[in-house]
Structure formats: C-alpha cells, structure tokens
C-alpha cells in the first residue's frame, strides 16, 4: 500500500469509527435492548448495529482484508491483511448508561498493526496510531505520564463477569496488593479506552490478566509509541494473542510487575 493510499485509508477508517461512535451515543439515549451471553455478560442491539455499520464500511474500503470482530467472529482469508475490531468495547458500562465505552479498530499487515483507532465519544477520547509515525490523543502527540513511583500511580485493573473462579481470585489478589501500594486502583473495563488513557498520560498503568485481542489490538502499539511498555506479568513483551497485558508509562513498570507477582 502506497503512502497516499494509507493516508486515505486512515482518514476513511477514522470517519467510520466516528460514525459508529455517534450511533452508539444516539442508541444509548434509548432504552437498551440487552441479551444475556455466557457468564452474566451481555450484548446489546447497539453492539450489533455498530458492528454492522463498521463491517460493511470496512468491506467497502478494503474488500481484500479479513475481519475479526467481537460478535461476528472471523471472516475472510488468513493469508492477507485483516481488521481487528470491537464495535462496542465496554458493553456492560454502555448498557448501564455509563460513559466508559469505545469503538476500536486495528488494521494489520503480516500480523503487525499498522493502523489503530479508538473512539470513546462520551469519555472525550479519540486515539489514532499509524506505523508511519502518527500517535495522537485528541490530535495531540501521545505521551505517557512522568510518574516515577508506584506509590504515586493510578492504575486500572480489569475484572469482569466472564472470569472463572480462579481468575477472579487471581485478579482480586492483584487489586488488593495494588490498593496497598498505589495512589488508586480503578476498574473501568474498556481496554481500548484504558490503554489509550495510559498513552495520554491520564492513567499510569492498565492491568489486564485476561485481555482479549479485539479490545486491545488498536491501542497496544499506541502505548509503546507514546513511550510506555506493554508486557506480560513475566516481563516479556505482550502481543495481540497474549492474554496478559500490563501497560504502563515504563517508569513504574518493573515495580508494578513485582507487585503483581507478589500477589
């Protein structure tokens, strides 16, 4: 793909993400139509409407690309480029009338994210990433916080209803330990938004011990481009398919990992 083609794709995908985000805001003002999924999780009519809008739009933009989506699953060839999308990341928040949700879209070539978008309309966050040098939050250069000590850090941790009993126990132990050591622990549960907040310097860290690919692929390279780190608990770099994603400003990362391991 030429530089001009890539620039056009970024602009059109960004507009598509914005349209999906605006659709979600409109539909949240109505009575949400909620259907139960496994383990007390839910899916709303807005999930499906946003997904339909995004998938149809992406197929027009890049008919050769496969698409991996939260609800629809995978479609297309495994040999070429692919989109990884979550058309409503933070469904439980959304269905409850809370503002912590987003639309996330990542475009990958040869397994590498070359374009990432996260639109969180009610949180006031638009995050953009491209491998050719764009890394912005609300059109300003993305930059992680300067917090140097874990005791001064504000950290978000994911805990959801689809965790098993053992996963709940592991996560609550981590939350308890971080509550003892940090300035504050938050549970937001919209991974693309939370990782974008790390890239914006508003959160010092995000901890996901069972982080799915669709919610995080767009923002993972953004954190690194903003000067942060994203690893597994053992310190190795975390990739799209790794469940453990510990993102931070980098300055507190080693101390953070030690705290998690001690839990």
matplotlib code that plots the C-alpha trace (Angstrom):
import matplotlib.pyplot as plt

x = [0.0, 1.4, 1.8, -1.1, -3.3, -2.5, -3.3, -6.7, -7.4, -6.6, -8.9, -11.8, -11.5, -11.3, -14.6, -16.2, -15.1, -16.6, -19.9, -20.1, -19.3, -22.1, -24.5, -23.7, -24.3, -27.7, -28.8, -27.6, -30.2, -32.9, -33.9, -31.1, -32.1, -30.0, -29.5, -27.6, -24.4, -22.3, -21.3, -23.6, -22.1, -24.4, -24.8, -27.0, -28.7, -26.2, -23.3, -24.9, -25.8, -22.3, -20.7, -22.9, -22.0, -18.3, -18.1, -20.0, -17.8, -14.6, -15.6, -16.1, -12.7, -10.7, -12.6, -9.4, -9.0, -10.3, -12.2, -12.1, -14.9, -16.2, -19.6, -19.4, -16.1, -13.6, -14.4, -12.1, -8.7, -6.0, -3.4, -3.8, -4.3, -7.0, -9.0, -9.5, -12.5, -14.6, -17.5, -18.6, -15.8, -17.4, -20.8, -21.8, -20.9, -22.8, -25.9, -25.9, -25.8, -22.1, -19.7, -16.8, -17.1, -15.4, -15.1, -11.8, -10.3, -6.9, -5.6, -2.8, -0.5, 1.6, 0.5, 1.6, -0.8, -0.2, -3.3, -5.1, -8.2, -10.1, -13.1, -14.6, -17.2, -18.5, -15.1, -13.8, -11.0, -10.0, -6.8, -5.0, -2.0, -0.2, 3.1, 4.4, 4.6, 1.1, 0.4, -2.1, -4.8, -7.3, -4.9, -2.0, 1.1, 0.5, 2.8, 2.8, 2.9, 6.0, 5.1, 8.2, 7.0, 4.2, 3.1, 2.1, 0.4, -3.2, -3.8, -6.8, -7.4, -9.9, -12.4, -15.4, -18.2, -16.7, -13.7, -13.6, -13.5, -9.7, -9.3, -11.4, -9.3, -6.1, -7.4, -8.8, -5.4, -3.7, -6.3, -5.8, -2.0, -2.1, -4.6, -1.9, 0.9, -0.6, -2.4, -5.5, -7.0, -9.8, -12.0, -13.3, -13.4, -13.0, -9.5, -9.0, -10.1, -7.9, -4.8, -5.4, -5.6, -2.2, -0.9, -2.4, -0.7, -4.0, -3.6, -0.2, -1.0, -3.5, -3.6, -5.5, -4.9, -7.3, -7.2, -8.9, -7.4, -10.4, -10.4, -6.7, -5.1, -5.6, -4.1, -1.3, 1.2, 0.0, 1.2, 4.6, 4.7, 3.8, 6.9, 5.3, 5.6, 3.2, 4.3, 3.1, 3.5, 6.8, 8.2, 8.2, 6.6, 2.9, 1.5, -2.1, -2.7, -1.3, -3.9, -1.8, -1.4, 0.3, 0.7, 2.4, 4.4, 7.5, 8.9, 6.9, 6.8, 9.4, 7.9, 4.4, 5.3, 7.0, 3.8, 1.6, 3.9, 3.9, 0.1]
y = [0.0, 3.4, 6.3, 8.1, 5.0, 4.5, 8.1, 7.8, 4.6, 6.2, 9.1, 6.9, 4.4, 7.2, 8.6, 5.2, 4.9, 8.3, 7.3, 4.2, 6.1, 8.6, 5.8, 4.3, 7.7, 8.0, 4.5, 4.8, 7.5, 5.0, 2.0, -0.5, -3.9, -6.3, -10.0, -12.3, -14.0, -16.5, -15.9, -12.9, -11.0, -9.1, -8.0, -5.0, -4.0, -1.2, -3.8, -5.4, -2.1, -0.7, -3.9, -4.0, -0.4, -1.0, -4.3, -3.0, 0.1, -1.8, -4.3, -1.3, 0.2, -2.9, -5.8, -8.0, -7.8, -10.3, -9.1, -10.3, -8.8, -9.2, -10.6, -11.8, -13.6, -14.1, -13.9, -13.8, -15.2, -15.8, -15.0, -11.3, -8.2, -8.1, -5.8, -6.5, -4.6, -4.2, -2.1, -1.6, -2.2, -1.8, -3.2, -3.6, 0.1, 1.1, -0.9, 0.7, 4.2, 4.8, 6.7, 4.3, 2.6, 2.9, 1.8, 0.2, -0.7, -2.1, -2.8, -5.4, -6.4, -9.5, -9.7, -6.2, -3.4, -0.5, 1.5, 1.7, 3.8, 4.2, 6.5, 6.9, 9.6, 10.2, 9.9, 12.6, 10.4, 9.9, 7.9, 7.4, 5.3, 4.5, 2.8, 5.6, 8.0, 9.0, 8.6, 11.1, 11.6, 14.2, 15.4, 16.0, 13.8, 10.8, 10.8, 8.7, 10.1, 11.0, 9.2, 7.6, 5.6, 3.1, 4.8, 7.8, 5.8, 5.4, 2.0, 0.4, -3.4, -5.4, -7.6, -8.9, -11.5, -13.8, -14.6, -18.1, -18.5, -18.9, -15.9, -13.8, -14.9, -14.0, -10.6, -9.7, -10.6, -8.2, -5.5, -5.9, -5.7, -2.7, -1.0, -1.2, 0.2, 2.7, 6.0, 4.4, 1.4, 1.8, -0.8, 0.6, -2.4, -0.9, -2.0, 0.1, 3.2, 2.4, 1.7, 5.0, 6.8, 5.3, 6.6, 10.0, 10.1, 10.1, 6.6, 5.4, 1.7, -0.7, -4.4, -7.0, -10.6, -12.0, -9.4, -10.3, -9.4, -7.3, -4.7, -4.1, -4.5, -0.9, 0.7, -1.7, -0.1, 3.3, 2.9, 1.9, 4.8, 7.1, 5.9, 3.2, -0.5, -3.4, -6.8, -10.0, -10.5, -12.2, -9.1, -10.4, -8.1, -8.8, -9.4, -9.4, -13.0, -12.9, -12.8, -10.9, -7.2, -4.9, -1.5, 1.4, 4.6, 2.4, 4.3, 2.2, -1.0, -3.1, -2.1, -2.8, -6.3, -7.2, -6.1, -8.2, -11.2, -10.8, -11.0]
z = [0.0, -1.0, 1.4, -0.2, -0.1, 3.5, 4.3, 2.6, 4.4, 7.8, 7.1, 5.9, 8.7, 11.2, 9.8, 10.0, 13.7, 14.3, 12.7, 14.8, 18.0, 17.1, 16.5, 19.9, 21.6, 19.9, 20.8, 24.4, 24.8, 24.1, 26.3, 25.6, 24.2, 26.2, 25.6, 28.0, 26.9, 28.8, 32.5, 33.0, 30.1, 27.8, 24.2, 23.2, 20.0, 19.8, 19.7, 16.6, 14.9, 15.3, 14.2, 11.1, 10.2, 10.8, 8.9, 5.9, 5.8, 6.1, 3.4, 1.0, 2.0, 1.9, 0.2, 0.3, 4.1, 6.6, 9.6, 13.2, 15.3, 18.8, 17.9, 14.3, 14.7, 11.9, 8.2, 5.1, 4.2, 6.7, 4.1, 3.6, 5.8, 8.4, 10.6, 14.3, 15.6, 18.7, 17.7, 21.3, 23.9, 27.3, 26.7, 30.4, 31.0, 27.9, 28.8, 32.3, 30.9, 31.8, 29.6, 29.6, 26.2, 22.8, 19.2, 18.4, 15.0, 14.1, 10.6, 10.3, 7.6, 8.1, 11.7, 12.5, 13.4, 11.0, 11.9, 15.2, 16.1, 19.4, 19.6, 23.1, 22.5, 26.0, 27.6, 25.2, 23.7, 20.1, 19.8, 16.5, 15.7, 12.4, 11.9, 9.8, 12.8, 13.9, 17.6, 18.9, 21.6, 20.6, 17.8, 20.3, 20.5, 22.7, 25.7, 28.9, 32.3, 34.2, 37.4, 38.7, 41.8, 42.1, 45.3, 43.2, 40.4, 39.4, 37.9, 36.2, 36.5, 34.5, 36.4, 34.5, 34.8, 32.3, 34.6, 36.1, 39.9, 39.8, 37.5, 39.9, 42.8, 41.0, 39.9, 43.3, 44.9, 42.4, 43.1, 46.9, 46.5, 44.2, 46.6, 49.3, 47.1, 44.7, 44.9, 43.5, 41.7, 39.1, 37.5, 34.2, 31.8, 28.4, 27.4, 24.3, 26.2, 29.2, 27.2, 25.3, 28.7, 29.5, 26.2, 27.1, 30.5, 32.4, 33.7, 34.8, 34.1, 32.9, 34.0, 32.0, 33.1, 30.5, 27.8, 24.5, 21.2, 19.8, 22.6, 22.7, 19.3, 18.3, 21.4, 22.2, 19.7, 20.7, 24.3, 23.0, 20.6, 23.5, 25.4, 27.5, 27.8, 27.4, 28.7, 30.3, 34.0, 33.5, 31.7, 28.2, 25.6, 25.2, 21.7, 20.4, 21.2, 24.7, 27.4, 29.9, 29.1, 31.6, 30.1, 31.9, 31.4, 31.6, 34.6, 37.1, 35.1, 37.0, 40.3, 39.0, 37.8, 41.1, 42.9, 40.6, 41.0, 44.8, 44.8]

ax = plt.figure().add_subplot(projection="3d")
ax.plot(x, y, z, "-o")
ax.set_aspect("equal")
plt.show()
